[in-house]
Amino acid sequence: MERLRVAISNKTGLGLIEVMIALVVMLVVFLALMQTALVSIDSNMINVLRDEAVSIAEMRMSELRNRPFDDFDLNGVTDPNPLTINQTINRNLRNISNFAFNTVATINALNTDNKQINITVTWDWKDKTVANGNPYTHSITTILRRQ
């Protein structure tokens, strides 16, 4: 019993090696947490951009659906089939000003009483760009009927 008490009483604290190992373990844990936070922030921004693209596509679709059926001569020339209308819309998102969303509206006459409207919104984010050939896209389609 006396030997056990002497062995315990000689322990005075942590050595330098134990402290250094604990600091390295804490550093690795904090780096992993930081990387997790960065991944979640990037995913959140991608979702914000996608939500804005959906909003823009719905806005453009509403604009085109509210026009008279025969009023798709927006360029002042005879309607080609299909008619394509390009537009760039800039939005302020979080700390990014004038972020560009490119919209392409394609109006295709299916027959004399029906037209198909397709809206495609594209945007660049990080390495997914038009220059690389793979931008982010969102498309919606509807059929417009003569009243």
N, C-alpha and C positions, 0 to 999 in steps of 0.2 A: 504494500500500500504506500509505503514511503517512497519507493522508487517511482511510482506513477505520479505522485504529487510533484516530485522534482522535475520530471520530464515536462509536465504541463506548465509549471511556473517558469521554465526557461524560455518559453515561446513569447517573444516580445512584440510581434506584429508581422506585417507583410514585408517581404524583401523586395528589392528593386526589380527583380525578374518577374515576380508575380504581378506587380503594378504595371509593368510594360506589357505583359501578355493581356491583362485586363483592358488596357488602353487600346491595343490592337484589335481585340474582339469588339470593343465599343465602336471603333472607327469603321470596321467592316459593316456592322449593323447600321450605323448612321448613313453610310454610303448606299446601302441597299434601300433604306427608307427614302433617301433623296431621289434615287433613280425611280422608285415607285411613284413618288409625287410628280416627277417630270413626265412619266408616261401617262398618268391620269390627267394632268393639265393638257397635254397634247391631244388625248382622246376627247376631252371636254371641248377643246377648240374645234376639232373636226366635227363634233356634233353641233356646235353653234353655227358653223359654216353650212352644214347640211340643212339645218332648220331654216336658215336664211335663204338658201337656194329653193327650198320647198315653198317658202313664202313668196319669193319672186316668181316662181313658175305659176303659182296660183293667181298672183296679181296679173301676170301677162295673159293667162287663160281667161280671166274675167274680162279683161279689156277686149279681147278678141271675140268672146262669146256675146258681149253686149253690143257689138256692131251689127248693123243690118246684114242680112245674109249675102246680098250682092255687093257689099261695100268692102271688098278686100283688095281694091286697087289702091294700095297705100303708096306706091312709088310713082304714081302719075302715068303709068304705062298700062298697056293691056296685060291682064293677069296671065302670067305663065302658069303652067300646071306641072309641078307644084310651085306655089308662091312661097318664097323664103324671105323672112324678115329678120335681120340681125340687129341686136341692140346690146350695148354694154351698160350695165347698171352698177353704180358705185354705192357702197354702203359703209358706214362707220360702225365697226364692231370692236367692242372692248377697247384695246389701245391701238387698233389699226384703223387709220383713216383712209377713206377712198379705196376700199377693197373691191376689186373688179369681179363682177359676175357677168359672163357672156351668155346671152340668150339667143337662141335660134328658134323662130316660130316657122313651122312648115305647114302650109295649108294646101291640101290635096283634094281636088274635086272627085268624089267617088262616083257621082252621077249628077243629074241636074238638080236634085233636091237634097243631096247630102254632101257635106264636106268634112274631111278629117283634119283636125288641128293637132299638131304635135309640138310641144314646147320642150326644148332641151336646154338646160342650164349647165354651164361648165365653169369650173374655177380651179385655180392653181393653189396648192398648199405644199410647202416643203419640196420634196423630190417628185411629187406627182404633178407634172406640168404639161402644158400643151407642147412645149419644146421636146419633152421626153416622149410624147405620144400617148400619155396615159393620165389626163387630168381627171379630177373628180367630176362626175356628171349626175344629173337628176333629170328624168324625162317623165312627162305626163301626156296623155292623149285623150281626146274626146271626139265625138261625132256631133256636128252641127247640122240641124235639120231646117229646111225652109218652113216658115210658119204659114 
